[in-house]
């Protein structure tokens, strides 16, 4: 084996069932010296868009060569492809349903394979409901242990990988229109408007009849009040100091928000 690579795990499995632990067991059976780091297993059930955002936000913080296994897979058991992808920062393993499109937009794929070589699965007859255990965890462990990408299956054109359709941030005469791409557990509404578009400017967000001033920190607004700021992800977000912006604005993934720039 080559030097072990780091593994990360992301899923919508939660932690009340055995699914995550079983995937780690499969990894350990193949190579007990591998390190697997949990990104999150609290993605909303079947929420591919949230998985896309979380993986895109996390991968830059890991060493080059890390293998990222992501399983949010409403099409499990269907004809959707299982894939392994090489990009400049490492490898991606999981279903080809768009959840990797955020990473690949920032760091385009170098090569990709469809996972057709059952030699690297846990079993040649995988469950039709748990490819995370029987295919993706096993393939990720082999890849992290040094098995070359091309041995894992049939080479595919990276251009054929599924891209999740995401509405683009657009410039207007008054500022920008963007869309909510993620809602975190605090109820913060994270838009797809890059923070550098408002850097050094006076700005506000217009949403549902509210004018929310742009600031630097959550505490720049009184407790219970709205605040707009550039969050740690690097995107403009709407929050409530010591509260929940989603509940206050009744907005969710894909809903629009407008930024006004002030002279």
Residue frames as qw, qx, qy, qz and C-alpha x, y, z in Angstrom:
[[0.000, 0.885, 0.466, 0.000, 0.00, 0.00, 0.00],
 [0.317, 0.543, -0.056, 0.776, 0.99, 3.61, -0.55],
 [0.078, -0.013, -0.505, 0.860, 0.93, 6.16, 2.22],
 [0.002, -0.595, -0.796, 0.111, -2.56, 6.31, 3.65],
 [0.029, -0.376, -0.203, -0.904, -4.74, 9.21, 2.61],
 [0.201, 0.148, 0.569, -0.783, -7.24, 10.90, 4.90],
 [0.089, -0.438, -0.813, -0.374, -10.94, 10.10, 4.46],
 [0.261, 0.041, 0.323, -0.909, -13.93, 12.32, 5.13],
 [0.015, -0.386, -0.916, -0.108, -17.55, 11.21, 5.43],
 [0.288, 0.121, 0.106, -0.944, -20.70, 13.22, 4.72],
 [0.138, -0.279, -0.909, -0.277, -24.24, 11.85, 4.63],
 [0.466, -0.342, -0.057, -0.814, -27.90, 12.37, 5.51],
 [0.600, -0.130, -0.789, 0.010, -27.90, 9.24, 7.72],
 [0.530, -0.712, 0.079, -0.453, -28.04, 10.99, 11.10],
 [0.172, 0.450, -0.796, 0.367, -26.52, 9.43, 14.19],
 [0.659, -0.212, 0.420, -0.587, -29.47, 7.64, 15.77],
 [0.969, 0.186, 0.028, -0.159, -29.07, 4.58, 13.53],
 [0.778, -0.371, 0.397, 0.315, -26.11, 2.32, 12.81],
 [0.729, 0.656, 0.144, 0.130, -25.48, 3.41, 9.22],
 [0.161, 0.904, -0.365, 0.155, -22.50, 5.69, 9.84],
 [0.543, -0.563, 0.617, -0.086, -20.83, 3.27, 12.22],
 [0.880, 0.180, 0.437, 0.053, -21.26, 0.42, 9.76],
 [0.585, 0.793, -0.082, 0.151, -19.60, 2.44, 6.99],
 [0.105, -0.819, 0.538, -0.171, -16.65, 3.07, 9.30],
 [0.779, -0.252, 0.571, -0.065, -16.54, -0.66, 10.06],
 [0.841, 0.492, 0.196, 0.111, -16.26, -1.45, 6.36],
 [0.291, 0.879, -0.319, 0.203, -13.42, 1.05, 6.03],
 [0.414, -0.659, 0.602, -0.179, -11.63, -0.49, 9.02],
 [0.912, 0.037, 0.409, -0.012, -12.01, -4.02, 7.61],
 [0.730, 0.644, 0.006, 0.228, -10.16, -2.90, 4.49],
 [0.514, 0.401, -0.324, 0.686, -7.52, -0.80, 6.24],
 [0.524, -0.720, -0.432, 0.143, -7.75, -0.24, 10.02],
 [0.509, -0.289, -0.068, 0.808, -4.98, 2.38, 9.90],
 [0.123, 0.511, 0.381, 0.761, -7.03, 4.88, 7.88],
 [0.032, -0.321, -0.456, 0.830, -8.32, 8.03, 9.56],
 [0.015, -0.560, -0.668, -0.489, -11.94, 8.92, 8.77],
 [0.026, -0.173, -0.323, 0.930, -13.24, 12.37, 9.75],
 [0.126, 0.657, 0.743, -0.001, -16.97, 13.05, 9.91],
 [0.068, 0.225, 0.167, 0.957, -17.93, 16.28, 8.12],
 [0.483, -0.004, 0.336, -0.809, -21.60, 15.91, 8.98],
 [0.052, -0.188, -0.962, -0.191, -24.29, 13.26, 8.95],
 [0.127, 0.553, 0.599, -0.565, -27.09, 15.74, 9.64],
 [0.131, 0.067, -0.487, -0.861, -27.83, 16.78, 6.06],
 [0.632, 0.175, 0.307, -0.690, -31.60, 16.85, 5.67],
 [0.652, 0.115, 0.747, 0.052, -32.94, 13.62, 4.18],
 [0.600, 0.493, 0.533, 0.336, -32.36, 13.55, 0.40],
 [0.066, 0.969, 0.054, -0.230, -31.21, 17.20, 0.42],
 [0.801, 0.234, 0.170, 0.524, -28.61, 17.06, -2.34],
 [0.208, 0.842, 0.017, 0.498, -28.34, 20.86, -2.53],
 [0.507, -0.821, 0.212, -0.158, -27.37, 21.11, 1.14],
 [0.893, -0.204, 0.265, 0.300, -24.84, 18.30, 0.70],
 [0.611, 0.589, 0.122, 0.514, -23.35, 20.13, -2.28],
 [0.061, -0.906, 0.110, -0.405, -22.91, 23.30, -0.23],
 [0.704, -0.663, 0.252, -0.035, -21.44, 21.58, 2.83],
 [0.886, 0.009, 0.245, 0.394, -18.90, 19.55, 0.85],
 [0.454, 0.714, 0.077, 0.527, -17.93, 22.60, -1.20],
 [0.251, -0.893, 0.145, -0.343, -17.42, 24.58, 2.00],
 [0.796, -0.543, 0.267, 0.012, -15.38, 21.88, 3.75],
 [0.933, 0.222, 0.056, 0.278, -12.95, 20.42, 1.22],
 [0.379, 0.790, -0.253, 0.411, -10.45, 23.35, 1.15],
 [0.423, -0.743, 0.398, -0.332, -9.57, 22.69, 4.80],
 [0.933, -0.179, 0.312, 0.025, -8.17, 19.20, 4.14],
 [0.337, -0.538, 0.607, 0.478, -4.78, 18.10, 2.82],
 [0.542, 0.478, -0.476, -0.501, -4.30, 17.45, -0.87],
 [0.332, 0.190, -0.920, -0.084, -5.09, 13.82, -1.65],
 [0.375, 0.041, 0.689, -0.620, -7.94, 13.51, 0.86],
 [0.164, -0.224, -0.869, -0.410, -10.71, 11.11, -0.20],
 [0.365, 0.039, 0.309, -0.878, -14.16, 12.61, 0.36],
 [0.091, -0.275, -0.941, -0.178, -16.98, 10.04, 0.57],
 [0.325, 0.099, 0.202, -0.919, -20.39, 11.69, 0.31],
 [0.090, -0.256, -0.941, -0.200, -23.66, 9.78, 0.41],
 [0.400, 0.378, 0.372, -0.747, -26.92, 11.65, -0.03],
 [0.023, 0.159, -0.869, -0.467, -28.50, 9.27, -2.44],
 [0.618, 0.232, 0.371, -0.653, -32.26, 9.33, -3.11],
 [0.736, 0.436, -0.335, -0.395, -31.59, 7.35, -6.30],
 [0.257, -0.438, 0.859, -0.071, -29.83, 4.45, -4.55],
 [0.552, 0.126, 0.821, -0.067, -30.41, 1.16, -6.37],
 [0.594, 0.727, 0.211, -0.273, -31.50, 2.89, -9.58],
 [0.799, 0.421, 0.154, 0.401, -29.50, 3.39, -12.78],
 [0.022, -0.976, 0.198, -0.092, -27.75, 6.48, -11.43],
 [0.736, 0.396, -0.435, 0.335, -23.99, 6.00, -11.54],
 [0.669, -0.700, 0.052, 0.246, -21.65, 5.52, -8.64],
 [0.562, 0.741, -0.146, 0.337, -18.47, 7.46, -9.34],
 [0.645, -0.546, 0.017, 0.535, -14.97, 8.24, -8.13],
 [0.373, 0.889, 0.080, 0.253, -13.47, 11.54, -9.27],
 [0.647, -0.229, -0.066, 0.725, -9.98, 12.97, -9.09],
 [0.142, 0.951, 0.126, 0.245, -9.64, 16.74, -8.77],
 [0.385, 0.646, -0.398, 0.525, -6.67, 18.91, -7.86],
 [0.337, -0.589, 0.452, -0.580, -7.41, 18.71, -4.12],
 [0.379, -0.192, 0.864, -0.269, -8.05, 14.98, -3.84],
 [0.172, -0.114, -0.907, -0.368, -10.81, 12.50, -4.65],
 [0.559, -0.015, 0.214, -0.801, -14.63, 12.32, -4.46],
 [0.140, -0.047, -0.980, -0.132, -16.59, 9.08, -4.06],
 [0.335, 0.309, 0.612, -0.646, -20.36, 8.72, -4.13],
 [0.483, 0.570, 0.664, 0.027, -23.46, 8.89, -6.32],
 [0.223, 0.047, 0.376, 0.898, -23.40, 10.91, -9.52],
 [0.025, -0.727, -0.684, -0.061, -26.39, 13.08, -8.67],
 [0.117, 0.828, 0.111, 0.537, -24.95, 16.60, -8.50],
 [0.607, -0.782, -0.094, 0.099, -23.71, 16.66, -4.91],
 [0.705, -0.242, 0.172, 0.644, -20.11, 17.01, -6.15],
 [0.418, 0.711, 0.318, 0.467, -20.91, 19.91, -8.50],
 [0.227, -0.974, 0.013, -0.023, -19.98, 22.61, -5.97],
 [0.645, -0.518, 0.406, 0.388, -16.48, 21.24, -5.45],
 [0.648, 0.197, 0.535, 0.505, -16.00, 20.62, -9.16],
 [0.234, 0.920, 0.239, 0.205, -17.08, 24.13, -10.06],
 [0.270, -0.924, 0.261, 0.072, -14.22, 25.48, -7.96],
 [0.271, -0.542, 0.764, 0.221, -11.73, 22.72, -8.83],
 [0.760, 0.346, -0.259, -0.485, -12.58, 21.00, -12.14],
 [0.927, -0.150, 0.341, -0.032, -12.26, 17.21, -12.40],
 [0.035, -0.626, 0.704, 0.334, -9.03, 15.72, -13.70],
 [0.330, 0.092, -0.894, -0.290, -10.42, 12.22, -14.28],
 [0.640, -0.105, 0.370, -0.665, -13.49, 10.18, -13.35],
 [0.205, 0.071, -0.956, -0.198, -14.60, 6.55, -13.35],
 [0.759, -0.257, -0.136, -0.583, -17.89, 4.77, -12.97],
 [0.349, -0.433, 0.779, -0.290, -17.58, 2.26, -10.14],
 [0.853, 0.200, -0.255, -0.408, -18.00, -0.92, -12.17],
 [0.519, 0.333, -0.764, 0.190, -15.20, -3.06, -10.69],
 [0.759, -0.529, -0.132, -0.355, -16.86, -5.08, -7.92],
 [0.763, 0.073, -0.461, 0.448, -13.46, -6.35, -6.77],
 [0.228, 0.194, -0.368, 0.880, -13.27, -3.14, -4.75],
 [0.553, -0.472, -0.155, -0.668, -16.80, -3.31, -3.33],
 [0.450, -0.363, 0.681, -0.450, -17.62, -4.90, 0.00],
 [0.591, 0.152, 0.788, -0.086, -19.64, -7.50, -1.88],
 [0.052, -0.028, 0.669, 0.741, -20.34, -8.17, -5.58],
 [0.211, -0.554, -0.730, -0.340, -24.05, -8.27, -4.70],
 [0.078, 0.057, -0.370, 0.924, -24.61, -4.96, -2.93],
 [0.107, 0.572, 0.698, -0.417, -27.80, -4.00, -1.16],
 [0.204, 0.577, 0.492, 0.620, -30.12, -1.95, -3.36],
 [0.275, -0.897, -0.275, -0.212, -30.69, 0.43, -0.43],
 [0.533, -0.806, 0.171, 0.194, -27.23, 0.89, 1.12],
 [0.752, 0.540, -0.087, 0.367, -24.53, 1.62, -1.45],
 [0.132, -0.875, 0.341, -0.318, -22.83, 3.76, 1.17],
 [0.720, -0.460, 0.511, -0.087, -21.86, 0.56, 2.98],
 [0.883, 0.107, 0.444, 0.111, -21.41, -1.90, 0.14],
 [0.668, 0.583, 0.172, 0.429, -19.82, 0.30, -2.54],
 [0.155, 0.899, -0.086, 0.400, -18.79, 3.82, -1.54],
 [0.561, -0.754, 0.334, -0.077, -17.17, 3.13, 1.85],
 [0.887, -0.097, 0.364, 0.266, -15.25, 0.19, 0.42],
 [0.624, 0.626, 0.140, 0.446, -14.14, 2.02, -2.72],
 [0.072, -0.940, 0.156, -0.295, -13.10, 5.04, -0.66],
 [0.717, -0.593, 0.360, 0.058, -11.03, 2.86, 1.66],
 [0.849, 0.157, 0.323, 0.388, -9.26, 1.18, -1.26],
 [0.392, 0.811, 0.069, 0.429, -8.62, 4.54, -2.93],
 [0.313, -0.895, 0.241, -0.208, -7.25, 5.99, 0.32],
 [0.812, -0.398, 0.402, 0.146, -5.01, 2.94, 0.65],
 [0.195, -0.568, 0.582, 0.549, -3.38, 3.54, -2.70],
 [0.560, 0.355, 0.723, 0.195, -5.47, 1.70, -5.30],
 [0.110, -0.108, 0.358, 0.921, -5.24, 3.75, -8.54],
 [0.468, 0.360, 0.220, -0.777, -8.42, 5.49, -9.66],
 [0.519, 0.352, -0.531, -0.569, -8.42, 3.74, -13.03],
 [0.191, 0.064, -0.979, 0.040, -8.65, 0.31, -11.39],
 [0.272, 0.192, 0.658, -0.675, -11.96, 1.15, -9.72],
 [0.540, 0.552, 0.589, -0.241, -14.05, 1.05, -12.87],
 [0.540, 0.521, 0.472, 0.462, -14.75, 2.29, -16.36],
 [0.235, -0.225, 0.029, 0.945, -13.33, 5.70, -17.31],
 [0.201, 0.783, 0.587, 0.041, -16.00, 8.28, -18.06],
 [0.279, 0.517, 0.120, 0.800, -15.89, 11.76, -19.56],
 [0.208, -0.309, -0.528, 0.764, -15.91, 14.24, -16.65],
 [0.205, -0.012, -0.198, -0.958, -18.13, 16.46, -18.79],
 [0.515, -0.289, -0.678, -0.438, -20.93, 13.90, -18.32],
 [0.257, -0.205, -0.746, 0.579, -20.96, 14.21, -14.52],
 [0.152, -0.764, -0.597, -0.193, -24.31, 15.46, -13.23],
 [0.180, 0.174, -0.198, 0.948, -24.38, 19.15, -12.39],
 [0.081, -0.626, -0.696, 0.341, -26.92, 20.39, -9.87],
 [0.172, 0.652, 0.319, 0.665, -28.70, 23.38, -11.40],
 [0.363, -0.550, -0.387, 0.645, -28.01, 26.42, -9.22],
 [0.193, 0.927, 0.278, 0.161, -29.39, 29.88, -9.88],
 [0.590, 0.194, -0.106, 0.777, -26.65, 32.46, -10.40],
 [0.212, -0.703, -0.248, 0.631, -26.12, 35.70, -8.51],
 [0.424, 0.604, 0.403, 0.541, -26.84, 38.61, -10.89],
 [0.233, -0.220, -0.131, 0.938, -25.83, 42.24, -10.89],
 [0.119, 0.804, 0.574, 0.103, -28.58, 44.86, -11.09],
 [0.201, 0.727, 0.027, 0.656, -28.56, 48.66, -11.44],
 [0.456, -0.776, 0.107, -0.422, -29.01, 48.93, -7.66],
 [0.437, -0.573, 0.670, -0.181, -26.81, 46.04, -6.51],
 [0.189, 0.217, -0.941, -0.175, -27.28, 42.28, -6.78],
 [0.836, -0.132, 0.036, -0.532, -29.97, 39.62, -6.74],
 [0.183, 0.342, -0.919, 0.074, -29.00, 36.28, -5.28],
 [0.798, -0.221, -0.389, -0.403, -30.56, 33.14, -3.86],
 [0.592, -0.548, 0.512, -0.296, -30.43, 31.20, -0.63],
 [0.643, 0.368, -0.664, -0.104, -28.18, 28.17, -1.12],
 [0.544, -0.076, -0.775, 0.314, -28.09, 26.84, 2.45],
 [0.491, -0.691, 0.024, -0.530, -29.78, 27.21, 5.82],
 [0.363, 0.282, -0.791, 0.403, -27.63, 26.24, 8.79],
 [0.449, -0.406, -0.780, 0.159, -28.80, 24.89, 12.17],
 [0.152, -0.336, -0.367, 0.854, -28.93, 28.43, 13.60],
 [0.320, 0.769, 0.539, -0.128, -31.42, 29.46, 10.91],
 [0.104, -0.644, 0.289, 0.701, -28.86, 31.64, 9.14],
 [0.721, 0.619, 0.300, -0.077, -29.79, 32.11, 5.49],
 [0.431, -0.462, 0.490, 0.600, -26.61, 31.76, 3.42],
 [0.589, 0.727, 0.076, -0.345, -26.92, 33.26, -0.04],
 [0.823, 0.192, 0.300, 0.443, -24.92, 32.66, -3.20],
 [0.207, 0.953, -0.027, 0.219, -23.74, 36.29, -3.23],
 [0.754, 0.091, -0.304, 0.575, -19.95, 36.37, -2.76],
 [0.424, -0.777, -0.257, 0.387, -18.82, 38.50, 0.14],
 [0.458, -0.200, 0.214, 0.839, -16.21, 40.32, -1.93],
 [0.121, 0.580, 0.528, 0.609, -19.02, 42.05, -3.85],
 [0.319, -0.879, -0.271, -0.228, -19.93, 44.08, -0.74],
 [0.716, -0.309, -0.178, 0.600, -16.48, 44.38, 0.80],
 [0.323, -0.155, -0.008, 0.934, -15.69, 47.99, 1.74],
 [0.156, -0.361, -0.449, -0.802, -19.17, 49.15, 0.70],
 [0.347, 0.080, 0.523, -0.774, -22.28, 50.36, 2.51],
 [0.368, -0.041, -0.780, -0.504, -25.03, 47.90, 1.71],
 [0.535, -0.036, 0.546, -0.643, -28.31, 46.38, 2.81],
 [0.001, 0.113, 0.961, 0.252, -30.46, 43.38, 2.04],
 [0.549, 0.028, 0.007, -0.835, -34.10, 43.69, 0.96],
 [0.242, -0.046, -0.965, -0.092, -36.14, 40.62, 1.88],
 [0.264, -0.544, -0.796, -0.029, -39.88, 40.23, 2.50],
 [0.157, -0.883, -0.264, -0.354, -40.35, 43.94, 3.12],
 [0.636, -0.701, 0.014, 0.322, -37.42, 44.17, 5.56],
 [0.434, 0.798, -0.299, 0.292, -34.39, 46.36, 4.98],
 [0.866, -0.453, 0.009, 0.211, -31.50, 44.65, 6.75],
 [0.097, 0.932, -0.349, -0.020, -28.29, 46.66, 7.08],
 [0.865, 0.264, -0.335, 0.263, -24.99, 45.04, 6.23],
 [0.418, -0.834, 0.323, -0.161, -22.59, 44.76, 9.16],
 [0.295, 0.578, -0.753, 0.108, -19.51, 42.85, 10.31],
 [0.099, 0.081, -0.934, 0.333, -20.70, 40.68, 13.22],
 [0.332, -0.514, -0.770, -0.182, -23.91, 39.20, 14.59],
 [0.358, -0.591, -0.498, 0.524, -23.67, 41.44, 17.65],
 [0.124, 0.008, 0.166, 0.978, -23.71, 44.60, 15.50],
 [0.425, -0.393, -0.443, -0.684, -27.49, 44.21, 15.66],
 [0.453, -0.349, 0.489, -0.659, -29.53, 44.20, 18.89],
 [0.178, -0.002, 0.977, -0.120, -30.58, 40.79, 20.23],
 [0.420, 0.498, 0.712, -0.261, -33.57, 39.51, 18.30],
 [0.359, 0.789, -0.038, -0.497, -32.95, 41.80, 15.31],
 [0.862, 0.447, 0.162, 0.177, -31.96, 40.96, 11.75],
 [0.216, -0.776, 0.421, 0.418, -28.40, 41.48, 10.57],
 [0.854, 0.516, 0.000, 0.065, -26.73, 40.90, 7.21],
 [0.320, -0.772, 0.518, 0.183, -23.04, 40.07, 7.04],
 [0.647, 0.475, -0.588, -0.099, -20.40, 38.04, 5.26],
 [0.877, -0.412, 0.175, -0.176, -20.19, 34.72, 7.10],
 [0.497, -0.552, 0.640, 0.197, -17.29, 32.36, 7.61],
 [0.750, 0.297, 0.564, 0.176, -18.18, 30.58, 4.35],
 [0.280, -0.188, 0.378, 0.862, -17.40, 33.77, 2.41],
 [0.026, -0.493, -0.672, -0.553, -21.01, 34.38, 1.30],
 [0.275, -0.274, 0.134, -0.912, -23.48, 37.07, 2.29],
 [0.314, -0.332, -0.888, 0.052, -25.87, 35.70, 4.89],
 [0.390, -0.534, -0.061, -0.748, -28.92, 36.93, 6.77],
 [0.442, -0.130, -0.800, 0.384, -29.10, 36.19, 10.48],
 [0.445, -0.779, -0.162, -0.412, -30.88, 37.18, 13.66],
 [0.139, 0.484, -0.653, 0.566, -28.70, 38.03, 16.62],
 [0.204, -0.058, 0.842, -0.497, -29.56, 35.30, 19.16],
 [0.662, 0.330, 0.351, -0.574, -32.41, 34.17, 16.93],
 [0.537, 0.137, 0.787, 0.271, -33.45, 32.37, 13.75],
 [0.162, 0.382, -0.279, -0.866, -33.64, 34.24, 10.44],
 [0.142, -0.115, -0.882, -0.434, -35.43, 31.40, 8.65],
 [0.096, -0.558, -0.791, 0.232, -38.32, 31.58, 11.09],
 [0.015, -0.610, -0.201, 0.767, -38.42, 35.37, 10.88],
 [0.211, 0.446, -0.402, -0.771, -38.39, 35.61, 7.08],
 [0.789, 0.259, 0.492, -0.261, -40.00, 32.28, 6.13],
 [0.512, 0.695, -0.428, -0.268, -37.41, 31.84, 3.39],
 [0.867, -0.185, 0.459, 0.063, -35.74, 28.63, 2.28],
 [0.496, -0.205, 0.628, 0.564, -33.41, 27.13, -0.33],
 [0.328, 0.377, 0.655, 0.568, -33.77, 28.78, -3.73],
 [0.009, -0.903, -0.418, 0.100, -35.64, 31.87, -2.52],
 [0.477, 0.565, 0.046, 0.672, -34.35, 35.20, -3.79],
 [0.378, -0.766, -0.215, 0.474, -32.85, 38.12, -1.88],
 [0.429, 0.792, 0.100, 0.422, -31.73, 41.52, -3.12],
 [0.562, -0.417, -0.120, 0.704, -28.67, 43.51, -2.09],
 [0.208, 0.944, 0.164, 0.195, -28.71, 47.29, -2.47],
 [0.629, -0.021, -0.111, 0.770, -25.43, 49.19, -2.63],
 [0.112, -0.950, -0.275, 0.098, -25.49, 52.68, -1.10],
 [0.504, 0.624, -0.110, 0.587, -23.25, 55.53, -2.14]]
